[in-house]
């Protein structure tokens, strides 16, 4: 069996294997094509079992592709400047789809890097312009403590050496409350949800 016949015979199987690993038809086809191209440059006499070789090669290439995507995603999430986003957010509205996507990423980063009390003081101070008197009253924490929490939160969010786990926590519920507060221009309910967030952590 020549190389052209092998490609016709094994391509469907290899594409199926790649798709099951990558869950993307385009990526699967690209990986299979790259595998065949590399295989064509190798002396076929050195390969005892062509089918087994191609299956192993495609599998390895898929795993390398997944690891590459994972690394890129981790680097991207680590590169998010939450403080810069918060500044942009206050000057825009939710009608912009890119801003909507950035909001989700930034909120997941805030959820991952900050403790509940740090999240509360940071968001209320930076987004809703609460002064320390208002923070003290809303969260029942002394002004000096709130000031320390804001500083600590900013440091954590700007710390580029802080490596995040690939699977960041879901921040959907808190983000929905945050959006509602922004839409209404009133943070009262959001403060209550932040307090619940703080209490649930203390109870664990």
Rosetta constraint file for C-alpha pairs under 8 A:
AtomPair CA 1 CA 5 HARMONIC 6.13 0.50
AtomPair CA 1 CA 6 HARMONIC 6.62 0.50
AtomPair CA 2 CA 6 HARMONIC 6.32 0.50
AtomPair CA 3 CA 7 HARMONIC 6.26 0.50
AtomPair CA 3 CA 40 HARMONIC 7.57 0.50
AtomPair CA 4 CA 8 HARMONIC 6.45 0.50
AtomPair CA 5 CA 9 HARMONIC 6.06 0.50
AtomPair CA 6 CA 10 HARMONIC 5.88 0.50
AtomPair CA 7 CA 11 HARMONIC 5.50 0.50
AtomPair CA 7 CA 36 HARMONIC 7.42 0.50
AtomPair CA 8 CA 12 HARMONIC 7.86 0.50
AtomPair CA 10 CA 14 HARMONIC 6.13 0.50
AtomPair CA 10 CA 51 HARMONIC 7.06 0.50
AtomPair CA 11 CA 15 HARMONIC 5.93 0.50
AtomPair CA 11 CA 32 HARMONIC 7.38 0.50
AtomPair CA 12 CA 16 HARMONIC 6.16 0.50
AtomPair CA 13 CA 17 HARMONIC 6.30 0.50
AtomPair CA 14 CA 18 HARMONIC 6.16 0.50
AtomPair CA 14 CA 32 HARMONIC 6.49 0.50
AtomPair CA 14 CA 54 HARMONIC 7.56 0.50
AtomPair CA 14 CA 55 HARMONIC 6.28 0.50
AtomPair CA 14 CA 58 HARMONIC 6.77 0.50
AtomPair CA 15 CA 19 HARMONIC 6.02 0.50
AtomPair CA 15 CA 28 HARMONIC 5.90 0.50
AtomPair CA 15 CA 29 HARMONIC 6.13 0.50
AtomPair CA 15 CA 32 HARMONIC 6.17 0.50
AtomPair CA 16 CA 20 HARMONIC 6.21 0.50
AtomPair CA 16 CA 28 HARMONIC 7.94 0.50
AtomPair CA 17 CA 21 HARMONIC 6.51 0.50
AtomPair CA 17 CA 55 HARMONIC 7.92 0.50
AtomPair CA 17 CA 58 HARMONIC 7.81 0.50
AtomPair CA 17 CA 59 HARMONIC 7.37 0.50
AtomPair CA 18 CA 22 HARMONIC 6.02 0.50
AtomPair CA 18 CA 23 HARMONIC 7.91 0.50
AtomPair CA 18 CA 28 HARMONIC 4.83 0.50
AtomPair CA 18 CA 29 HARMONIC 7.71 0.50
AtomPair CA 18 CA 31 HARMONIC 7.28 0.50
AtomPair CA 18 CA 32 HARMONIC 7.25 0.50
AtomPair CA 18 CA 58 HARMONIC 6.69 0.50
AtomPair CA 18 CA 59 HARMONIC 6.79 0.50
AtomPair CA 18 CA 62 HARMONIC 6.33 0.50
AtomPair CA 19 CA 23 HARMONIC 4.96 0.50
AtomPair CA 19 CA 24 HARMONIC 5.81 0.50
AtomPair CA 19 CA 25 HARMONIC 5.88 0.50
AtomPair CA 19 CA 27 HARMONIC 7.71 0.50
AtomPair CA 19 CA 28 HARMONIC 5.01 0.50
AtomPair CA 21 CA 59 HARMONIC 7.99 0.50
AtomPair CA 21 CA 62 HARMONIC 6.74 0.50
AtomPair CA 21 CA 63 HARMONIC 7.90 0.50
AtomPair CA 22 CA 27 HARMONIC 6.95 0.50
AtomPair CA 22 CA 28 HARMONIC 6.47 0.50
AtomPair CA 22 CA 62 HARMONIC 6.79 0.50
AtomPair CA 22 CA 66 HARMONIC 7.23 0.50
AtomPair CA 23 CA 28 HARMONIC 7.75 0.50
AtomPair CA 24 CA 28 HARMONIC 6.02 0.50
AtomPair CA 25 CA 29 HARMONIC 6.15 0.50
AtomPair CA 26 CA 30 HARMONIC 6.22 0.50
AtomPair CA 27 CA 31 HARMONIC 6.15 0.50
AtomPair CA 28 CA 32 HARMONIC 6.23 0.50
AtomPair CA 28 CA 62 HARMONIC 7.82 0.50
AtomPair CA 29 CA 33 HARMONIC 6.09 0.50
AtomPair CA 30 CA 34 HARMONIC 6.14 0.50
AtomPair CA 31 CA 35 HARMONIC 6.08 0.50
AtomPair CA 31 CA 58 HARMONIC 6.82 0.50
AtomPair CA 31 CA 61 HARMONIC 6.60 0.50
AtomPair CA 31 CA 62 HARMONIC 6.73 0.50
AtomPair CA 32 CA 36 HARMONIC 6.22 0.50
AtomPair CA 32 CA 58 HARMONIC 6.27 0.50
AtomPair CA 33 CA 37 HARMONIC 6.20 0.50
AtomPair CA 34 CA 38 HARMONIC 6.25 0.50
AtomPair CA 35 CA 39 HARMONIC 6.09 0.50
AtomPair CA 35 CA 54 HARMONIC 7.34 0.50
AtomPair CA 35 CA 57 HARMONIC 6.61 0.50
AtomPair CA 35 CA 58 HARMONIC 6.12 0.50
AtomPair CA 35 CA 61 HARMONIC 7.53 0.50
AtomPair CA 36 CA 40 HARMONIC 6.12 0.50
AtomPair CA 36 CA 54 HARMONIC 7.85 0.50
AtomPair CA 37 CA 41 HARMONIC 6.88 0.50
AtomPair CA 38 CA 42 HARMONIC 6.92 0.50
AtomPair CA 39 CA 54 HARMONIC 7.80 0.50
AtomPair CA 43 CA 47 HARMONIC 7.53 0.50
AtomPair CA 47 CA 53 HARMONIC 7.23 0.50
AtomPair CA 49 CA 53 HARMONIC 6.10 0.50
AtomPair CA 50 CA 54 HARMONIC 6.14 0.50
AtomPair CA 51 CA 55 HARMONIC 6.17 0.50
AtomPair CA 52 CA 56 HARMONIC 6.15 0.50
AtomPair CA 53 CA 57 HARMONIC 6.06 0.50
AtomPair CA 54 CA 58 HARMONIC 6.02 0.50
AtomPair CA 55 CA 59 HARMONIC 6.13 0.50
AtomPair CA 56 CA 60 HARMONIC 6.15 0.50
AtomPair CA 57 CA 61 HARMONIC 6.08 0.50
AtomPair CA 58 CA 62 HARMONIC 6.08 0.50
AtomPair CA 59 CA 63 HARMONIC 6.31 0.50
AtomPair CA 60 CA 64 HARMONIC 6.18 0.50
AtomPair CA 61 CA 65 HARMONIC 6.09 0.50
AtomPair CA 62 CA 66 HARMONIC 6.20 0.50
AtomPair CA 63 CA 67 HARMONIC 6.18 0.50
AtomPair CA 64 CA 68 HARMONIC 6.08 0.50
AtomPair CA 65 CA 69 HARMONIC 6.26 0.50
AtomPair CA 66 CA 70 HARMONIC 6.13 0.50
AtomPair CA 67 CA 71 HARMONIC 6.10 0.50
AtomPair CA 68 CA 72 HARMONIC 6.24 0.50
AtomPair CA 69 CA 73 HARMONIC 6.16 0.50
AtomPair CA 70 CA 74 HARMONIC 6.17 0.50
AtomPair CA 70 CA 166 HARMONIC 7.36 0.50
AtomPair CA 71 CA 75 HARMONIC 6.14 0.50
AtomPair CA 72 CA 76 HARMONIC 6.09 0.50
AtomPair CA 73 CA 77 HARMONIC 6.12 0.50
AtomPair CA 73 CA 166 HARMONIC 7.81 0.50
AtomPair CA 74 CA 78 HARMONIC 6.09 0.50
AtomPair CA 74 CA 164 HARMONIC 7.12 0.50
AtomPair CA 74 CA 165 HARMONIC 7.79 0.50
AtomPair CA 74 CA 166 HARMONIC 6.08 0.50
AtomPair CA 75 CA 79 HARMONIC 6.12 0.50
AtomPair CA 76 CA 80 HARMONIC 6.60 0.50
AtomPair CA 77 CA 105 HARMONIC 7.50 0.50
AtomPair CA 77 CA 109 HARMONIC 7.48 0.50
AtomPair CA 77 CA 164 HARMONIC 7.83 0.50
AtomPair CA 78 CA 160 HARMONIC 6.64 0.50
AtomPair CA 78 CA 162 HARMONIC 7.66 0.50
AtomPair CA 78 CA 163 HARMONIC 6.78 0.50
AtomPair CA 78 CA 164 HARMONIC 6.83 0.50
AtomPair CA 79 CA 160 HARMONIC 7.27 0.50
AtomPair CA 80 CA 106 HARMONIC 7.03 0.50
AtomPair CA 81 CA 85 HARMONIC 6.31 0.50
AtomPair CA 81 CA 106 HARMONIC 7.97 0.50
AtomPair CA 81 CA 157 HARMONIC 7.30 0.50
AtomPair CA 81 CA 158 HARMONIC 6.85 0.50
AtomPair CA 82 CA 86 HARMONIC 6.14 0.50
AtomPair CA 82 CA 106 HARMONIC 5.67 0.50
AtomPair CA 82 CA 109 HARMONIC 7.63 0.50
AtomPair CA 82 CA 110 HARMONIC 7.56 0.50
AtomPair CA 82 CA 157 HARMONIC 6.47 0.50
AtomPair CA 82 CA 158 HARMONIC 7.77 0.50
AtomPair CA 83 CA 87 HARMONIC 6.39 0.50
AtomPair CA 83 CA 154 HARMONIC 7.55 0.50
AtomPair CA 83 CA 157 HARMONIC 7.44 0.50
AtomPair CA 83 CA 158 HARMONIC 7.82 0.50
AtomPair CA 84 CA 88 HARMONIC 6.36 0.50
AtomPair CA 85 CA 89 HARMONIC 5.94 0.50
AtomPair CA 85 CA 102 HARMONIC 7.64 0.50
AtomPair CA 85 CA 103 HARMONIC 7.85 0.50
AtomPair CA 85 CA 106 HARMONIC 7.28 0.50
AtomPair CA 86 CA 90 HARMONIC 6.36 0.50
AtomPair CA 86 CA 126 HARMONIC 7.25 0.50
AtomPair CA 86 CA 127 HARMONIC 6.70 0.50
AtomPair CA 87 CA 91 HARMONIC 6.91 0.50
AtomPair CA 88 CA 92 HARMONIC 6.44 0.50
AtomPair CA 89 CA 93 HARMONIC 7.03 0.50
AtomPair CA 89 CA 99 HARMONIC 7.42 0.50
AtomPair CA 90 CA 127 HARMONIC 6.81 0.50
AtomPair CA 93 CA 99 HARMONIC 7.91 0.50
AtomPair CA 94 CA 99 HARMONIC 6.62 0.50
AtomPair CA 94 CA 100 HARMONIC 6.07 0.50
AtomPair CA 95 CA 100 HARMONIC 7.79 0.50
AtomPair CA 96 CA 100 HARMONIC 6.43 0.50
AtomPair CA 97 CA 101 HARMONIC 6.36 0.50
AtomPair CA 98 CA 102 HARMONIC 6.15 0.50
AtomPair CA 99 CA 103 HARMONIC 5.96 0.50
AtomPair CA 100 CA 104 HARMONIC 6.58 0.50
AtomPair CA 101 CA 105 HARMONIC 6.49 0.50
AtomPair CA 102 CA 106 HARMONIC 5.95 0.50
AtomPair CA 103 CA 107 HARMONIC 5.94 0.50
AtomPair CA 104 CA 108 HARMONIC 6.19 0.50
AtomPair CA 104 CA 171 HARMONIC 7.73 0.50
AtomPair CA 104 CA 172 HARMONIC 7.87 0.50
AtomPair CA 104 CA 175 HARMONIC 7.55 0.50
AtomPair CA 105 CA 109 HARMONIC 6.24 0.50
AtomPair CA 106 CA 110 HARMONIC 6.17 0.50
AtomPair CA 107 CA 111 HARMONIC 6.04 0.50
AtomPair CA 107 CA 171 HARMONIC 6.31 0.50
AtomPair CA 107 CA 175 HARMONIC 6.72 0.50
AtomPair CA 108 CA 112 HARMONIC 6.12 0.50
AtomPair CA 108 CA 168 HARMONIC 6.36 0.50
AtomPair CA 108 CA 169 HARMONIC 6.22 0.50
AtomPair CA 108 CA 170 HARMONIC 6.39 0.50
AtomPair CA 108 CA 171 HARMONIC 5.47 0.50
AtomPair CA 109 CA 113 HARMONIC 6.02 0.50
AtomPair CA 109 CA 168 HARMONIC 7.35 0.50
AtomPair CA 110 CA 114 HARMONIC 5.63 0.50
AtomPair CA 110 CA 119 HARMONIC 6.80 0.50
AtomPair CA 110 CA 157 HARMONIC 7.42 0.50
AtomPair CA 111 CA 115 HARMONIC 7.53 0.50
AtomPair CA 111 CA 116 HARMONIC 7.88 0.50
AtomPair CA 111 CA 119 HARMONIC 7.37 0.50
AtomPair CA 111 CA 169 HARMONIC 6.70 0.50
AtomPair CA 111 CA 170 HARMONIC 7.87 0.50
AtomPair CA 111 CA 171 HARMONIC 6.36 0.50
AtomPair CA 112 CA 164 HARMONIC 7.59 0.50
AtomPair CA 112 CA 168 HARMONIC 6.32 0.50
AtomPair CA 112 CA 169 HARMONIC 6.24 0.50
AtomPair CA 113 CA 156 HARMONIC 6.57 0.50
AtomPair CA 113 CA 157 HARMONIC 6.79 0.50
AtomPair CA 113 CA 164 HARMONIC 8.00 0.50
AtomPair CA 114 CA 118 HARMONIC 5.70 0.50
AtomPair CA 114 CA 119 HARMONIC 5.65 0.50
AtomPair CA 114 CA 153 HARMONIC 6.37 0.50
AtomPair CA 114 CA 156 HARMONIC 7.22 0.50
AtomPair CA 114 CA 157 HARMONIC 7.91 0.50
AtomPair CA 115 CA 119 HARMONIC 6.10 0.50
AtomPair CA 116 CA 120 HARMONIC 6.20 0.50
AtomPair CA 116 CA 194 HARMONIC 7.36 0.50
AtomPair CA 116 CA 197 HARMONIC 6.13 0.50
AtomPair CA 116 CA 198 HARMONIC 5.01 0.50
AtomPair CA 116 CA 201 HARMONIC 7.38 0.50
AtomPair CA 117 CA 121 HARMONIC 6.38 0.50
AtomPair CA 117 CA 149 HARMONIC 7.69 0.50
AtomPair CA 117 CA 194 HARMONIC 7.92 0.50
AtomPair CA 117 CA 198 HARMONIC 5.89 0.50
AtomPair CA 118 CA 122 HARMONIC 5.96 0.50
AtomPair CA 118 CA 149 HARMONIC 5.48 0.50
AtomPair CA 118 CA 150 HARMONIC 6.64 0.50
AtomPair CA 118 CA 152 HARMONIC 7.56 0.50
AtomPair CA 118 CA 153 HARMONIC 5.74 0.50
AtomPair CA 119 CA 123 HARMONIC 6.00 0.50
AtomPair CA 119 CA 153 HARMONIC 7.32 0.50
AtomPair CA 120 CA 124 HARMONIC 6.09 0.50
AtomPair CA 120 CA 191 HARMONIC 7.66 0.50
AtomPair CA 120 CA 194 HARMONIC 5.80 0.50
AtomPair CA 120 CA 195 HARMONIC 7.89 0.50
AtomPair CA 121 CA 125 HARMONIC 5.81 0.50
AtomPair CA 121 CA 135 HARMONIC 6.80 0.50
AtomPair CA 121 CA 146 HARMONIC 6.52 0.50
AtomPair CA 121 CA 149 HARMONIC 6.84 0.50
AtomPair CA 121 CA 150 HARMONIC 6.14 0.50
AtomPair CA 122 CA 126 HARMONIC 5.78 0.50
AtomPair CA 122 CA 127 HARMONIC 7.95 0.50
AtomPair CA 122 CA 149 HARMONIC 7.63 0.50
AtomPair CA 122 CA 150 HARMONIC 5.38 0.50
AtomPair CA 122 CA 153 HARMONIC 6.51 0.50
AtomPair CA 122 CA 154 HARMONIC 7.77 0.50
AtomPair CA 123 CA 127 HARMONIC 5.38 0.50
AtomPair CA 123 CA 128 HARMONIC 6.99 0.50
AtomPair CA 124 CA 128 HARMONIC 4.96 0.50
AtomPair CA 124 CA 129 HARMONIC 6.31 0.50
AtomPair CA 124 CA 130 HARMONIC 5.57 0.50
AtomPair CA 124 CA 135 HARMONIC 7.56 0.50
AtomPair CA 125 CA 129 HARMONIC 4.78 0.50
AtomPair CA 125 CA 130 HARMONIC 4.64 0.50
AtomPair CA 125 CA 131 HARMONIC 6.46 0.50
AtomPair CA 125 CA 132 HARMONIC 7.96 0.50
AtomPair CA 125 CA 135 HARMONIC 7.68 0.50
AtomPair CA 125 CA 150 HARMONIC 7.81 0.50
AtomPair CA 126 CA 130 HARMONIC 7.62 0.50
AtomPair CA 128 CA 187 HARMONIC 7.35 0.50
AtomPair CA 130 CA 134 HARMONIC 5.64 0.50
AtomPair CA 130 CA 135 HARMONIC 6.16 0.50
AtomPair CA 131 CA 135 HARMONIC 6.26 0.50
AtomPair CA 132 CA 136 HARMONIC 6.00 0.50
AtomPair CA 132 CA 143 HARMONIC 5.33 0.50
AtomPair CA 132 CA 146 HARMONIC 6.74 0.50
AtomPair CA 132 CA 147 HARMONIC 7.07 0.50
AtomPair CA 133 CA 137 HARMONIC 6.38 0.50
AtomPair CA 133 CA 143 HARMONIC 6.41 0.50
AtomPair CA 134 CA 138 HARMONIC 5.98 0.50
AtomPair CA 135 CA 139 HARMONIC 5.83 0.50
AtomPair CA 135 CA 140 HARMONIC 7.56 0.50
AtomPair CA 135 CA 141 HARMONIC 7.30 0.50
AtomPair CA 135 CA 143 HARMONIC 7.19 0.50
AtomPair CA 135 CA 146 HARMONIC 6.94 0.50
AtomPair CA 136 CA 140 HARMONIC 5.13 0.50
AtomPair CA 136 CA 141 HARMONIC 4.79 0.50
AtomPair CA 136 CA 142 HARMONIC 5.32 0.50
AtomPair CA 136 CA 143 HARMONIC 5.45 0.50
AtomPair CA 136 CA 146 HARMONIC 7.09 0.50
AtomPair CA 137 CA 141 HARMONIC 7.27 0.50
AtomPair CA 138 CA 191 HARMONIC 7.08 0.50
AtomPair CA 139 CA 191 HARMONIC 7.94 0.50
AtomPair CA 139 CA 195 HARMONIC 7.21 0.50
AtomPair CA 141 CA 145 HARMONIC 6.50 0.50
AtomPair CA 141 CA 146 HARMONIC 6.51 0.50
AtomPair CA 142 CA 146 HARMONIC 6.29 0.50
AtomPair CA 143 CA 147 HARMONIC 6.13 0.50
AtomPair CA 144 CA 148 HARMONIC 6.27 0.50
AtomPair CA 145 CA 149 HARMONIC 6.19 0.50
AtomPair CA 146 CA 150 HARMONIC 6.20 0.50
AtomPair CA 147 CA 151 HARMONIC 6.38 0.50
AtomPair CA 148 CA 152 HARMONIC 6.07 0.50
AtomPair CA 149 CA 153 HARMONIC 6.00 0.50
AtomPair CA 150 CA 154 HARMONIC 6.21 0.50
AtomPair CA 151 CA 155 HARMONIC 6.24 0.50
AtomPair CA 152 CA 156 HARMONIC 6.25 0.50
AtomPair CA 153 CA 157 HARMONIC 6.19 0.50
AtomPair CA 154 CA 158 HARMONIC 6.12 0.50
AtomPair CA 155 CA 159 HARMONIC 5.96 0.50
AtomPair CA 156 CA 162 HARMONIC 7.69 0.50
AtomPair CA 164 CA 168 HARMONIC 7.43 0.50
AtomPair CA 171 CA 175 HARMONIC 5.92 0.50
AtomPair CA 172 CA 176 HARMONIC 6.09 0.50
AtomPair CA 173 CA 177 HARMONIC 6.54 0.50
AtomPair CA 174 CA 178 HARMONIC 6.17 0.50
AtomPair CA 174 CA 193 HARMONIC 7.24 0.50
AtomPair CA 174 CA 194 HARMONIC 7.77 0.50
AtomPair CA 175 CA 179 HARMONIC 6.11 0.50
AtomPair CA 176 CA 180 HARMONIC 6.21 0.50
AtomPair CA 177 CA 181 HARMONIC 6.25 0.50
AtomPair CA 177 CA 189 HARMONIC 7.47 0.50
AtomPair CA 177 CA 190 HARMONIC 5.60 0.50
AtomPair CA 177 CA 193 HARMONIC 7.28 0.50
AtomPair CA 178 CA 182 HARMONIC 6.32 0.50
AtomPair CA 178 CA 187 HARMONIC 7.94 0.50
AtomPair CA 178 CA 190 HARMONIC 6.03 0.50
AtomPair CA 179 CA 183 HARMONIC 6.08 0.50
AtomPair CA 180 CA 184 HARMONIC 6.13 0.50
AtomPair CA 181 CA 185 HARMONIC 5.69 0.50
AtomPair CA 181 CA 186 HARMONIC 5.15 0.50
AtomPair CA 181 CA 187 HARMONIC 4.89 0.50
AtomPair CA 181 CA 188 HARMONIC 7.58 0.50
AtomPair CA 181 CA 189 HARMONIC 7.14 0.50
AtomPair CA 181 CA 190 HARMONIC 6.09 0.50
AtomPair CA 182 CA 186 HARMONIC 6.78 0.50
AtomPair CA 182 CA 187 HARMONIC 7.39 0.50
AtomPair CA 187 CA 191 HARMONIC 6.05 0.50
AtomPair CA 188 CA 192 HARMONIC 6.65 0.50
AtomPair CA 189 CA 193 HARMONIC 6.35 0.50
AtomPair CA 190 CA 194 HARMONIC 6.14 0.50
AtomPair CA 191 CA 195 HARMONIC 6.23 0.50
AtomPair CA 192 CA 196 HARMONIC 6.32 0.50
AtomPair CA 193 CA 197 HARMONIC 6.16 0.50
AtomPair CA 194 CA 198 HARMONIC 6.26 0.50
AtomPair CA 195 CA 199 HARMONIC 6.10 0.50
AtomPair CA 196 CA 200 HARMONIC 6.00 0.50
AtomPair CA 197 CA 201 HARMONIC 6.55 0.50
AtomPair CA 198 CA 202 HARMONIC 6.49 0.50
AtomPair CA 199 CA 203 HARMONIC 6.27 0.50
AtomPair CA 200 CA 204 HARMONIC 6.62 0.50
